[in-house]
Amino acid sequence: GFSLRVRTKMSLASQPFLRWSSSSSRDFLVRRGWIPLASGVRFFGATSSGGGSAGEDWKAAGLGARWAEPTTTMSDIVFVQTGFGCDQHGTSGANKAVARACRDAIMFNALPYMENIMRDNGLAGREDMLINVRVGVPSDLVNSVDVEAVRSSFPYGQMLPVEVVSGGLDFASGRVVTALGDTHDRAVVACVAVTVGIPAK
């Protein structure tokens, strides 16, 4: 995952709008999306009837990415990472898979020097860093992606418009679980690319 710093320009105007053995291990698997929680759990950043979500935790701590101003552009890339998420019960669309993909992209990464980089560029800190997210989902689900849920998957920073494109994957899971709302056996995979950088002056 980490990239070399390179020059780039990204303008808002040019972007389309876009236990098992223990309870702690079980909670980890739930957060990773590898096992389901009780009904009502949707996706990171959305209201959930069990276990909470990343967005809710960050909101409770006074954190959360915000939308950047329309004229904002990115001048330098500091970090690039990709992630993928799968919803084996994709009847309702791609949002659960997208949220898992966003979480996957950032879950095992840290940017401890970001505060210094931002301040060296005359900015307040990591709350001013820019985040650009490109999402790939099956073509018939592109228009169904909730970009607000994507934004709420990130604890801080300024979010550029989310670009959603045809991509990802869907496949037959070979099972229909009506108790989970399945009407067919479609599973959905989403891919995301997350770029973090510095706003242009």
Salt bridges, closest charged atoms under 4 A:
ASP76 OD2 - ARG7 NH1 3.15
ASP104 OD1 - ARG32 NH2 3.24
GLU115 OE1 - ARG119 NH2 2.82
GLU115 OE2 - ARG126 NE 3.73
ASP128 OD1 - ARG66 NH2 3.09
ASP140 OD1 - ARG186 NH2 2.85
GLU148 OE1 - ARG151 NH2 2.91
GLU163 OE1 - ARG134 NE 3.19
ASP170 OD2 - ARG186 NH2 2.75
ASP182 OD2 - HIS89 ND1 2.79
